[in-house]
Amino acid sequence: MRFFLDNTPNVVFAFWIGVCAISLALIMLLIILAMRWFTKHRERRHLRGLQQWRNLFERASTGENIALPAVPARDAPAFIEAWNDIHEAAPERNAQLRNIGERVGISAVARRMLHGSYHDCGMAIIALGHQGDMRDFETLVPYLSDPGPILSLCAARALTQIDSARALELFVPAIAEHENWPDGTVARILKGNDADNTAAVLSSAVLRASDNTAARLVRFLADTDTQRAALVIRQLLDSKMDDHVLSTCLQMVTDRADVDHVRSFLAHPRWHVRMHAATALARLGDNSDEARLVPLLSDRQWWVRYRAAQALSSLCAGNEERIQRIGARQHDVFAREIIQHVLSELPQRRMA
């Protein structure tokens, strides 16, 4: 008490400020410890639930007749994660697992989780896809338009698992809207569908698509069905498409019946089109194309000269003397240099 009587108000005020600061620090420490304990406790509970449901699903999917308990709301994330894990680990048991899903009400649990956190929503979408209930198709369609790639791709995969034909009609147009979708993931989803149906939908979409989208869809089509792709590529090469689409078509063309189309682009005003035309001739051309490729050895763009020299090397495979004679006949210094450059690469290409 004398401390407060013997000191000035400023000192007493500073004392109380210190007491408050220490008290607040202790309170913050207690809050942090409590939050950490709660997080650890929740993680342990989640892992216990996850292990429990994995074991139950594993036993039930092998034919063991066991009673599956009701799913408490707090165990829903572990329940859904275990369901997804068992599907990914044992896809051959899909029919048995769907029967189990009906028994435990997997769809009802997953639908409730759709309104949870971002992670829970994604897990629920995946679970509904594995269950394959037609009643969930329309529920998942809006998620295909989610701006983020995770939920939208989860929805795309789930929809194709539920109804492949209907899903493709929605998925292929959505590719144009989602430039943030990785091509590898899109290709895997497309491969999970019937190849003929996928190729038919892609073919129709390519011919109706904008220039930017057409170039992307052509690659998926070529990866799905080379014969259908050849027909579409032929139509695109005949049309007045964007240079980017032409370049893509020249990269994808594999039918020797299109070699005259390819040759017509060797004189295209855009250098990248000339470059891809030269590369395509390396695959489709014959000895008569030497006269068409030689002028490109003097092209103002290095990459055009390089691809033309590579194409000549491919057409003259196993005959280095012939390539050297082509180089010796050139008056342009750039043409002679690019031939020598490609010749110097031949030993490395043979080793590869």
Buried (B, 14 or more C-beta within 10 A) or exposed (E): EEEEEEEEEEEBEEEEEEEEEEEEEEEEEEEEEEEEEEEEEEEEEBEEBBEBBBEBBBEBBEEEEEEBEEBEEEBBBBBBBBBBBBBEEBEEBBEBBBEBBEEBEBBEBBBBBBEBEEEBBBBBBBBBBBBBBEEBBEBBBEBBEBEEBBBBBBBBBBBBBBBBEBBBEBBBBBBBEBEEBEEEEBBEBBEEBEEEBBBBBBBEBBEEBEEEBBBBBBBBBBBBBBEBBBEBBBEBBEEEBBBBBBBBBBBBBBBEEBBEBBBEBBEBEBBBBBBBBBBBBBEBBEEEBBEBBBEBBBBEBBBBBBBBBBBBBBBBEEEEEBBBEBBEEBEEEBBBBBBBBBBEBEEEEEEE
